[in-house]
Amino acid sequence: GEIRYLESPSSCVHLADGVRVEFRVLGAIEGPGKPPVGALVWSTDGNEQTITLHGSYLTTAGTESKDFSKERAFYSKSWGAYLVGEDGKDLAREPLFFNEIDKKG
């Protein structure tokens, strides 16, 4: 696959009522350090996750956030997005999508 830079992310895609997306680490957690583009990153307080995009951070809500360290973050280069129902159970065995950054990334 490829990573495309979203110049103006929006919230035009919505999930069905009772369904949510949960991001899960599929590999090692690294850091503190500078996360590569496409990494799943934790906020400085550890309460929020975001995805690194060319110097900015796209939150799971589709907005840009400034609550993330660009140089000393904890992150994962291997992660997936899972659909979860309102009962807390996965809707599928496999992730909706996954991201894996090679050692060069």
N, C-alpha and C positions, 0 to 999 in steps of 0.2 A: 504494500500500500504506500501511500504518501501522505504527508502532512500538508494541509493547506492553511494558510494564515487567514483568519477571519478578521477582516478590517472593522466590521461593525456587527458583532454578534447580536442576535435578537432572541426573543423568547417566543418565536412563532411556532415552534414544535411543542405540543403538549401531550402528556401521557393520559391514558384513560383514568377515570376516577378509580381510586383504590390501588393504583399501580405506581410504583416508584422505581427509580434506578439506584442501585447501590454499587459503588466502586470498590473493588477488592484487589488487594495486592496479590500478584501471582508469582512474584520473585522476591528478591532481597530488597530490604529498605536500606537506602544509602544516605550518607550525610553525616554531619552537616557539610554542605558544599554547594556548588552552583549546579542547579538541575538543568539537564539538557532539554531541548524542545521536545514536547510530547510526554514528559514525565508527569506522574501524579505527585503533587506536592501538598504538604500540610502547612496550614497557616502558622504564624508565630505562636499562637496560643494552642495549636493542635486541634482546634474544634472544627476546622473547615478544610475541605480538599479542593484543589484546583488543578488545572492542566497548564503547563508552561507553553507559551506561544510567543516566540521571538521577542523576549524582553517584557512581556506582560503575562498576566495570569487570568485565565478564563475559568470562572467558577462553575459549579454544577448547575447554577441557575441561569447561565448564559450571559453573565455580566463580567466586566473586568474588575479585579480587586487589587488593592494596594497593600493588603495585610499579609504579604508574603515576603520573605527575605530572598533577595536575588543572589546572594553570595553564600549564605549559611543555612540552607534549607534541608529538611529531610524529605526524601523523595523515593519513588520506585520507578524503574524503567520498564517494569513488566506488570501490567495491571489489566483488569477487565471490568466491564459494566454489565451488571446482572439485573434483570427485571424481577421485582419482588411484588407479590400480591398483598392485599390489605391484611391477610392472615399472617404475614411475615415469612411465607414460604416462597422459594424460588419458583418462577413460572416456567423455567426451562433448566436443563442440566448444564448447558453450555452458556457462556456469556453472550450477550447481545452483540458485543464486539470486544476485542482485546487489543492492547497495544504492547508492543515489545520493541524496545530500542536496542540496536546492536551495540557492541562494545565501542564502536567508533562514534555512535550517536551520543 
